[in-house]
């Protein structure tokens, strides 16, 4: 059974995220320097512009790079930096093809524990430590992917009842709580920097 995801805050885009692990990975990849809803609606926009109702890692990896960049640049753009993000999406998809036969669920299927899952996520192109931990928490909290030690591997993002990241968003109310937490973190960071 697929989860009901509310990260894009758009029914069609959220439906794709709910049924497509690749869409969720691509949304997470795009989630930087743009509002979260914009990032997570990106996979739906890409699929629509490709004339598909889902994403396929092999098809994206094999797509002409210039044409794929144009798909992301078309108005409204998929990201603030559509050209560089097009390259990142294709690089991620090529990695999935080369490493997991294009099947994103192979990343977490039969994984022995949370530490190994975190290592596999960190190995994904475009996924650093923080993005990998957030996605691990998203898998555990909303996709029911819960190998032993997943919360510990996700760090603070895995805490039950927290509102730190995309992993905790289940609707408009939790989105507001996550936004408030992020604003508080920014204020605290600014306060540390000022003399």
Secondary structure by P-SEA (a helix, b strand, c coil): ccccccccccaaaaaaaaccaaaaaaaaaacccccaaaaaaaaaaaaaaaccccccaaaaaaccaaaaaaaaaccccccccaaaaaaaaaaaaaaaaacccccccccccccccaaaaaaaaaacccccaaaaaaaaaaaaaccccccccccccccccccccccccccccccaaaaaaaaaaaaaaaaaaaaaacc
